[in-house]
Amino acid sequence: MTRRDFIAASGASAASVLSAAAMAAAPVPRGAPFGPSPSPSDDPAAPLARELKGTLKQSVCQWCFGGMPLDDLCREGKAMGLKSVELLGPEQWPTLEKYGLTCAVATMVKANPIGRGFNRVEHHDSIIKDLEARLPLVKKANIPAQIVFSGNRAGLDDKQGLENCAKGLKRITPLAEDLGITIVMELLNSKVDHGDYMCDRTPWGAELVKQVGSPRFKLLYDIYHMQIMEGDVIRTITDHKDAIGHYHTAGVPGRNEIDATQELQYPAICAAILKTGYAGYLGQEFMPKRDPMKSLRQAVEICDV
């Protein structure tokens, strides 16, 4: 399931949610063919294997954890050292406050889903209207960033799409600057998950950041997506560090755990991120194949370099 599919299905029945929660709580059979054990403990609520350094603030995206109730994810995540649960809407933000957490990135506005974005001028008025209503709420909730999307190509030339995106974003960045909110456009792969999506390469996104010319517009660099599209992750984030405002994780291939069962070396990547001087959040956005909380705890430890 992609993030888009999950959001579309967010009105699923309570029975489905309870079923997902029950699955999350089920023990993982010993000897199951899932690669290295995610933790020395079989108890997902057990303490971390070591005290976290906390040099990289970590967050988690609820959508990819099987509909786990937000209260449960907040409670478990807080115990692991997470600072945020992200890609949530205004109705969910009060729950985070109960646990002393923030929402590192507010979820999409209605007029700007992944496939319908800033790359077409005819979409600008509706997107801007939604963002003008959303950004003051983001500010009031002390949330640092708001996500946006380029939209799909649908036959549109990349150069024209970039010009259109810049034109639309320049209409909303003055408000973002006044409020101190960073608008982040996500880089997504168009090869596997989001066919035809326009903002699918870092150089294209970095040029957009340059053309918009606002300190309050940056890229959401999704490590999973960009490994699929272009690889060379550490060099890319080093070269384009000033254009990046947020990071997401997931294992390649499959978008699953970020451990030794996949091809990316997350300790090295996280060390490179810190070396750029980045002080924002790293959002865990993988879809666990094993016990979700054990896998999340393992991911937190892997990225704490």
Summary of the structure (lengths in Angstrom):
residues: 305
radius of gyration: 18.6
end to end distance: 29.8
largest distance: 55.8
contacts: 1042
relative contact order: 0.15
helix: 43%
strand: 12%
